[in-house]
Amino acid sequence: FVNICLKTDRHVLYSICLCLRDNEQMEKTIRNNYRRLTGCLIDRKMTITTMESITCGQIASMITDTEGASAILKGAFVTYSNEAKIMQGVPEAVIETYGVYSKETARAMAEACKQAYRADIGIGITGTTGNIDPNNQDSVPGEVYYAVAVSDTIIDGYFQMGEQDSRLYYKLYAAEKVAETLGEVLGVEIEAVLA
């Protein structure tokens, strides 16, 4: 494959290889960050749960990549639709008032899953990847809201994502932003991935 591509266009191949190498390195670093975070939670015997929309379970999945995670991950919700969020405890009034893509909804998601599983930490994340959501008028491609609920405190965040190579990399990008905040909360050093 490489030799054939080299004969056709060296610059395009080099660019593709760099991009693939960068994406592979990014994914490896993000997964390592989650291993560190999960190890910390295991050591501290702190439980965690997630309610994920844009990441569709990616955060919970990376938490479970660490042996012993069953001691701290109480469960998780993938709430891809508004109805699923409401079924899992997000007040319909929050979505109607602020929109599904809002810090208020992310905060409600974090609190709802934390309460549902009686966990120490709840994570809520909602947003849009690279396309407009036809079911929600407030959809802005690349816009993400998230929240981390710990004790009686909820820390929320917002960021805008640029175009990614695949849906996996949108999920990983969003998950990394959550890892950065969770690292701050837990006092765990997170290896920088994103500018």
Salt bridges, closest charged atoms under 4 A:
GLU27 OE2 - ARG31 NE 3.00
ASP65 OD2 - ARG31 NH1 2.92
ASP156 OD2 - ARG107 NH1 2.60
